[in-house]
Amino acid sequence: MGPDLSRRRLLGYALGGAVGLGATALAKDAQDDRREAQSTTGTTWTTGTTWTTETTGTTETTDPIIDDVELSIGGLRRVGPFTYEVVFDYSLPSAAENYESEFMQGVTNEGAPNAFEGTDGSYVVTWKPQDDDERLVWQVRTTDNSVDALVQVATPPSEAVQAEWTLSLSELKRRFDRFAPTELFVTFDASNSQSIRAFGPNGKAKLTALSSGLVSYVRNGSWWRVATDLDELLLLNGSDRSGRENFSMRRYDFLVGNSPYNGMQRMRHRLKEGYHQGTNVFYFFPNHGYGTPGLDRAQPDAVYSRFYVRFEDEWSQPTPSDTCKIYWAGANLSAGDAGQSGEEPTGDNGWSVRVFTRGPDDGGSVSLGTYVYHLDQSGRFGSLWPWPDEISIGDWHQIDAYVKLNSVTDGSANADGIVRTWLDGKRQEDREDVRWRTTKALGFDRIGPGSYWGGSEVSPRDNELVYDDHQFNVGHDHL
């Protein structure tokens, strides 16, 4: 049995736990969130010369010959994989007129300042350390008849600074939840990276997984590495195994938590011109108490779901061969390879039910249907079951789906599985004879928005669609 949380309202989307291919979805831990809110203030660039930072590494300053000469590290933040911005503060005696300023150690894009604005101030320099032991050391010498001083200030070693700007999966989740974006923009980039861009009253953030395996989080200009990699994320979630050797075939699965919908947050997907990939945003049931990945009787057998979708005004599907999957009404992709990519179900190796659109887009609308991997499909690929009504481009539409897996008797699949769908409250299909499984241990392992263009076709332009108010109810035929 799953937890006593049968009904979920999922949008606003709360990023849970991890990101990347088969990322972990964890429920928001309010207690941890309060603890972090009390212990950190967030990293913000407040003015051109002042910094508030979460970094806690200490600085080292030599004892000045004259007490009036002071140098310090005013702030330090990471802005890229191996790039930091360092704020140096200085206080110089008004009596001194001549200064010699230089970096004694460290690689920077800029040289040390040769002139200072007033006796007290700050300046920013970009530091690109070349090894773990490197420090950025700034030295100022004053030479004057009345003042003679030599002062140095140094950052911590690069290795220590890097550790301060590395997030665990749980820390990432808490930061993203506290950030509370109102819009998520999910996209697959030409550089073989997948990202979620988040926008809201607290600024903007970006979460990216690269083909190199690096996962990063950028918020309001500050950059963190996330302490995970693609292989760990794959294994962690029992995600589909196809394409591990060929990154170009991978589709990241950014999974969501279950923070309550507040009527303000939405999620945008972009399918780039010339590419298949949008992305998947799954609610992964095993991460919420519904059994384990693969085959497990504790997984749900039936789920009713609803979401709202809008195809943006420039959406283009010019021919009948242009198909785009937009939603997973249910699937199990962790039990085996079936359910996608032309892998036929055998009763215990996976299944899927997806909503798709198809061109042509004449008259400002496209057709809809259900794409189903099941035991009685004809050939390698799933069955396409068209709906009678079309969906208009540029308008919000409500889509509902109810999927109930078939019963099993002595290892045989009974023809009593259900697929029901609705568009704007109007019934589109009602099938009660579908067969997916030969074992009761094959249930739902995921559900949620997912965009992918094709078949063999690719998106003819940068197409965008927007999702909102995603809800589902486990074990019921209604919300």
C-alpha positions as a printed Julia matrix, in Angstrom:
479×3 Matrix{Float64}:
   0.0     0.0     0.0
   1.15    3.54   -0.71
   1.02    6.34    1.84
  -2.26    7.98    2.81
  -1.79   10.64    0.13
  -3.96    9.42   -2.73
  -4.69   12.78   -4.3
  -1.85   14.97   -5.52
  -1.94   18.4    -7.01
   1.42   18.9    -8.59
   1.68   22.29  -10.2
   3.33   24.39   -8.74
   6.15   22.11   -9.62
   8.64   21.73   -6.79
  11.95   20.34   -7.89
  12.72   17.37   -5.69
  16.03   16.08   -4.53
  18.03   15.82   -7.72
  18.02   16.62  -11.38
  19.04   15.08  -14.63
  18.23   11.76  -16.19
  15.9     9.95  -13.82
  16.17   12.58  -11.1
  14.85   11.87   -7.61
  11.5    13.27   -6.52
  11.23   13.88   -2.81
   8.43   15.48   -0.87
   9.18   18.91    0.53
  10.56   18.64    4.03
   9.18   21.68    5.79
  11.31   21.14    8.89
  14.55   21.03    6.91
  13.39   24.05    4.93
  12.88   26.05    8.15
  16.29   24.98    9.45
  18.04   26.13    6.3
  16.06   29.37    6.25
  17.36   30.07    9.75
  20.97   29.13    9.02
  21.54   30.8     5.63
  20.6    34.07    4.04
  21.09   33.23    0.37
  23.77   34.64   -1.89
  22.92   37.98   -3.45
  24.83   40.7    -5.23
  23.52   43.75   -3.4
  25.47   46.61   -5.01
  28.39   46.99   -7.35
  30.83   46.79   -4.48
  29.12   44.97   -1.62
  28.52   41.26   -1.23
  26.51   39.06    1.08
  27.7    35.49    0.79
  27.09   32.02    2.22
  30.76   31.17    1.84
  32.36   30.64    5.23
  36.02   30.15    4.32
  38.38   32.41    6.26
  40.78   34.96    4.79
  44.37   35.48    5.8
  45.88   38.93    6.29
  49.44   39.68    7.32
  49.99   42.09   10.18
  50.37   45.55    8.62
  53.31   47.7     9.58
  50.95   50.65    9.88
  47.55   49.92   11.45
  45.79   52.32    9.08
  46.4    50.02    6.05
  43.74   47.3     5.82
  42.82   44.75    3.12
  40.08   42.13    3.34
  37.91   39.76    1.3
  34.53   41.47    1.07
  32.85   38.61   -0.76
  33.45   35.58   -2.93
  31.07   33.71   -5.17
  31.3    31.03   -7.82
  30.08   32.08  -11.28
  31.15   29.05  -13.34
  32.69   25.56  -13.09
  36.19   26.98  -12.44
  35.51   30.7   -12.13
  34.98   32.9    -9.08
  34.33   36.57   -8.51
  36.24   38.01   -5.55
  35.44   41.32   -3.86
  38.46   42.97   -2.23
  37.87   45.74    0.34
  40.6    48.23    1.17
  41.23   51.04    3.63
  44.31   53.14    2.99
  45.78   56.03    4.98
  45.02   59.45    3.58
  48.64   60.47    4.11
  49.96   57.92    1.62
  50.18   58.99   -2.01
  52.16   56.23   -3.73
  50.98   52.61   -4.0
  52.28   49.43   -5.61
  49.53   46.84   -6.13
  49.96   43.32   -7.54
  48.69   39.74   -7.35
  51.38   37.56   -5.82
  49.5    34.3    -6.58
  46.48   33.3    -8.61
  45.25   33.53  -12.2
  42.89   36.43  -13.0
  41.43   38.09  -16.06
  42.31   41.52  -14.73
  45.44   42.97  -13.27
  45.63   44.45   -9.79
  44.45   48.08   -9.6
  47.05   50.77  -10.12
  44.9    53.53   -8.69
  42.31   53.68   -5.94
  39.14   55.71   -5.67
  39.48   57.42   -2.32
  40.98   55.86    0.74
  38.18   53.33    1.35
  36.51   51.18   -1.28
  36.17   47.83   -3.03
  36.83   46.28   -6.38
  35.88   43.0    -8.08
  38.21   40.61   -9.87
  37.57   37.33  -11.73
  39.68   34.44  -10.41
  40.28   31.26  -12.44
  42.36   28.89  -10.29
  44.46   26.33  -12.1
  44.87   23.82   -9.26
  43.35   22.91   -5.89
  46.07   24.6    -3.82
  45.99   27.95   -5.6
  45.01   31.04   -3.62
  44.39   34.51   -4.94
  46.84   36.72   -3.03
  46.66   40.5    -3.34
  49.48   42.68   -2.08
  49.53   46.46   -1.62
  52.64   48.43   -0.72
  52.47   52.08    0.26
  55.63   54.18   -0.14
  55.71   57.69    1.19
  57.84   59.78    3.49
  55.23   59.48    6.23
  53.7    56.03    5.54
  55.45   52.79    4.63
  53.41   49.56    4.73
  53.19   46.15    3.01
  49.9    44.25    3.35
  48.62   40.99    1.79
  45.21   39.33    1.79
  44.47   35.82    0.43
  41.47   33.73   -0.43
  41.21   30.2     0.94
  42.67   27.51   -1.35
  40.65   26.75   -4.47
  39.73   23.3    -3.18
  38.15   24.74   -0.03
  36.25   27.39   -1.96
  34.96   24.8    -4.42
  33.63   22.67   -1.57
  31.7    25.66   -0.22
  29.98   26.01   -3.58
  28.92   22.38   -3.98
  25.38   21.32   -3.09
  24.09   17.95   -1.98
  20.87   16.74   -3.56
  18.86   17.54   -0.43
  20.38   21.04   -0.22
  19.5    21.65   -3.85
  15.91   20.58   -3.24
  15.53   22.92   -0.27
  17.01   25.88   -2.13
  14.78   25.33   -5.14
  11.65   24.92   -3.03
  12.45   28.07   -1.06
  13.12   29.94   -4.3
   9.42   29.29   -5.18
   9.42   30.05   -8.92
   6.2    30.98  -10.68
   7.29   29.7   -14.1
   9.55   26.83  -15.16
  11.02   26.73  -18.66
  12.28   23.26  -19.54
  14.43   22.81  -22.65
  16.88   20.49  -24.39
  19.82   22.47  -25.77
  21.84   21.9   -28.92
  24.93   21.38  -26.73
  23.4    18.11  -25.45
  22.41   19.65  -22.16
  19.02   19.79  -20.52
  17.93   22.63  -18.3
  15.14   24.01  -16.19
  15.02   27.79  -16.1
  12.97   29.15  -13.22
  11.51   32.64  -12.89
   9.72   34.29  -10.01
   9.59   37.2    -7.58
  12.91   36.07   -6.06
  14.78   36.39   -9.35
  15.78   33.62  -11.75
  17.59   30.3   -11.54
  18.8    27.62  -13.92
  19.36   23.93  -13.31
  21.42   22.15  -15.99
  22.69   18.62  -16.65
  25.51   18.39  -19.22
  26.62   15.51  -21.42
  29.87   15.48  -19.43
  27.88   14.38  -16.38
  28.13   17.73  -14.59
  24.97   18.99  -12.91
  24.9    22.69  -12.01
  22.55   25.16  -10.35
  22.76   28.91  -11.04
  20.68   31.44   -9.14
  20.86   35.19   -9.65
  24.35   34.88  -11.1
  25.85   32.54   -8.48
  26.91   29.04   -9.59
  26.92   25.76   -7.65
  27.93   22.28   -8.65
  25.46   19.57   -7.59
  27.14   16.56   -5.99
  25.82   13.91   -8.38
  26.3    12.68  -11.95
  24.2    11.17  -14.69
  25.1     7.56  -13.91
  24.13    8.0   -10.26
  20.86    9.6   -11.28
  20.08    6.75  -13.68
  20.72    4.1   -11.05
  18.99    6.08   -8.33
  15.66    6.13  -10.1
  15.64    2.94  -12.14
  15.04    5.08  -15.19
  14.93    3.64  -18.67
  18.22    2.09  -19.64
  18.08    2.73  -23.38
  20.71    5.06  -24.8
  23.16    5.07  -21.89
  26.05    4.59  -24.31
  24.78    7.28  -26.68
  24.08   10.51  -24.88
  22.27   12.02  -27.85
  19.49    9.47  -27.31
  19.07   10.26  -23.64
  16.16   12.32  -22.43
  16.48   13.86  -19.02
  13.64   13.19  -16.65
  13.33   16.17  -14.32
  11.06   14.82  -11.62
   8.84   16.95   -9.48
   7.92   16.95   -5.85
   4.4    17.41   -4.58
   4.2    20.95   -3.27
   0.6    22.21   -3.37
  -0.63   24.03   -6.44
  -1.1    27.7    -5.6
  -2.66   28.92   -8.81
   0.43   30.89   -9.85
   3.05   28.5   -11.21
   3.25   27.05  -14.69
   5.82   25.12  -16.73
   6.95   25.75  -20.3
   8.56   23.17  -22.6
  10.5    24.04  -25.74
  11.1    21.58  -28.58
  13.97   23.08  -30.55
  13.97   23.19  -34.32
  15.63   20.1   -35.77
  15.44   18.06  -32.55
  13.22   15.36  -31.1
  13.77   16.12  -27.43
  11.65   18.2   -25.2
  11.8    16.7   -21.73
   9.89   14.63  -19.18
   8.75   15.92  -15.81
   7.75   12.84  -13.88
   6.18   12.16  -10.54
   8.08    8.95   -9.73
   5.85    6.82   -7.5
   8.58    4.69   -5.85
  10.08    7.88   -4.42
   6.79    8.62   -2.65
   6.2     5.35   -0.83
   4.63    3.36   -3.65
   6.97    0.37   -3.71
  10.3     0.21   -5.51
  11.35    0.64   -9.16
  10.83   -2.32  -11.47
   8.28   -4.94  -10.45
   6.54   -4.28   -7.15
   2.92   -4.91   -6.13
   2.97   -1.78   -4.0
   2.94    0.36   -7.16
  -0.45    1.84   -8.13
  -2.77   -0.1   -10.46
  -5.01    2.84  -11.43
  -4.56    6.62  -11.65
  -6.86    9.45  -12.73
  -5.06   12.62  -13.81
  -5.76   16.09  -15.17
  -3.63   18.89  -16.55
  -4.07   22.11  -18.49
  -2.05   22.79  -21.64
  -1.64   25.63  -24.1
   0.18   25.4   -27.43
   1.79   28.79  -28.04
   0.58   30.9   -30.98
   3.5    29.99  -33.27
   3.07   26.22  -32.74
   3.64   24.41  -36.06
   2.74   20.83  -37.06
   2.4    21.19  -40.84
   1.9    17.55  -41.93
   0.02   14.44  -40.7
   3.37   12.76  -40.06
   4.29   15.43  -37.47
   3.47   13.9   -34.09
   4.39   15.2   -30.68
   3.92   13.34  -27.4
   2.91   15.75  -24.63
   1.89   13.74  -21.55
   2.43   10.39  -19.79
  -0.96    9.29  -18.43
   0.88    6.34  -16.92
   3.91    4.14  -17.51
   6.4     1.71  -16.05
   9.81    2.24  -17.63
  11.88    0.77  -14.79
  10.74   -2.86  -15.2
  12.45   -3.18  -18.59
  12.89   -1.48  -21.94
   9.29   -1.67  -23.16
   6.97    1.32  -23.27
   9.02    3.48  -25.64
  11.57    3.44  -28.46
   9.98    0.52  -30.3
  10.39   -2.0   -27.48
   7.38   -4.37  -27.38
   5.75   -5.26  -24.05
   5.82   -8.9   -22.99
   3.72   -8.52  -19.83
   6.5    -7.87  -17.32
   8.96   -5.51  -19.04
   7.11   -2.18  -19.1
   4.2    -0.32  -20.66
   2.99    3.23  -21.31
   0.0     5.43  -22.14
   0.76    8.85  -23.61
  -1.25   11.72  -25.08
  -0.01   12.99  -28.45
  -0.82   15.69  -31.01
  -0.69   15.34  -34.78
  -0.71   17.76  -37.73
  -1.66   19.34  -39.96
  -2.32   22.55  -38.07
  -4.69   24.01  -40.69
  -7.23   26.36  -39.22
  -5.27   26.9   -36.02
  -5.85   23.51  -34.43
  -4.23   20.07  -34.2
  -5.65   16.61  -33.58
  -5.07   14.58  -30.42
  -4.84   10.92  -29.57
  -3.51    8.29  -27.2
  -0.26    6.42  -27.88
  -0.28    3.08  -26.05
   2.36    0.37  -25.64
   0.34   -2.78  -24.83
   0.34   -6.54  -25.4
  -1.93   -6.45  -28.45
  -0.21   -3.71  -30.42
   0.6    -4.37  -34.07
   4.37   -4.37  -34.47
   7.22   -2.87  -32.49
   5.66    0.5   -31.82
   2.63    1.35  -29.74
  -0.92    1.84  -31.03
  -2.15    5.32  -32.05
  -5.78    5.83  -30.99
  -7.1     9.16  -32.4
  -9.59   11.35  -30.57
 -12.62   12.8   -32.35
 -12.02   16.43  -31.33
  -9.14   18.79  -32.06
  -7.35   21.26  -29.81
  -7.04   24.94  -30.76
  -3.61   26.57  -30.77
  -3.12   29.53  -28.43
  -5.88   28.59  -25.97
  -5.86   26.77  -22.62
  -7.41   23.29  -22.66
  -8.16   20.75  -19.91
  -7.14   17.13  -20.54
  -8.22   14.27  -18.25
  -7.15   10.62  -18.39
  -8.01    7.53  -16.41
  -5.86    4.42  -16.78
  -6.49    1.19  -14.91
  -4.23   -1.8   -15.53
  -5.71   -5.16  -16.46
  -6.24   -7.96  -13.97
  -4.14  -11.13  -14.11
  -5.25  -14.74  -13.67
  -2.61  -17.47  -13.27
  -0.04  -15.47  -15.22
  -2.44  -14.6   -18.06
  -3.49  -11.05  -18.94
  -7.23  -10.46  -18.83
  -8.69   -8.06  -21.41
 -10.18   -5.64  -18.88
  -7.71   -2.75  -18.7
  -9.23    0.73  -19.01
  -8.22    3.86  -20.94
 -10.6     6.82  -20.74
  -9.79   10.34  -21.9
 -11.55   13.73  -21.95
 -10.87   17.04  -23.7
 -12.4    20.07  -22.0
 -14.81   17.77  -20.18
 -15.96   15.89  -23.3
 -15.27   12.12  -23.46
 -12.84   11.21  -26.23
 -12.38    7.48  -25.76
 -13.54    4.7   -23.49
 -11.68    1.41  -23.82
 -12.21   -1.41  -21.34
 -10.37   -4.29  -23.08
  -6.7    -3.3   -22.94
  -3.97   -5.74  -21.86
  -0.6    -4.6   -20.55
   0.65   -7.08  -17.95
   0.93  -10.74  -17.04
   1.99  -10.06  -13.45
   0.34   -7.92  -10.78
   3.79   -6.68   -9.82
   3.85   -4.47  -12.93
   2.19   -1.2   -11.92
   2.61    2.55  -12.42
   6.09    3.85  -11.68
   5.55    7.38  -13.09
   3.16    9.95  -14.47
   3.49   13.51  -15.72
   4.11   15.99  -18.55
   6.55   14.86  -21.22
   7.31   16.33  -24.65
   8.96   14.48  -27.53
   8.69   15.07  -31.3
   8.43   12.02  -33.55
   8.79    9.1   -34.6
  11.32    9.87  -37.2
  10.29   13.52  -37.58
  11.91   16.44  -35.78
  10.36   19.71  -34.67
  10.1    22.04  -37.71
  10.68   25.15  -35.58
  11.18   26.15  -31.94
   7.79   24.96  -30.66
   6.62   25.77  -27.13
   3.78   24.49  -24.97
   2.8    25.45  -21.43
   1.43   23.21  -18.67
  -0.51   24.18  -15.58
  -2.49   22.7   -12.66
  -1.37   19.07  -12.93
  -3.35   16.82  -10.57
  -3.84   13.1   -10.07
  -5.73   10.71   -7.83
  -4.32    7.23   -7.12
  -6.72    4.28   -7.11
  -9.79    6.27   -8.21
 -11.6     6.99  -11.47
 -12.07   10.68  -10.64
 -10.28   13.55   -8.91
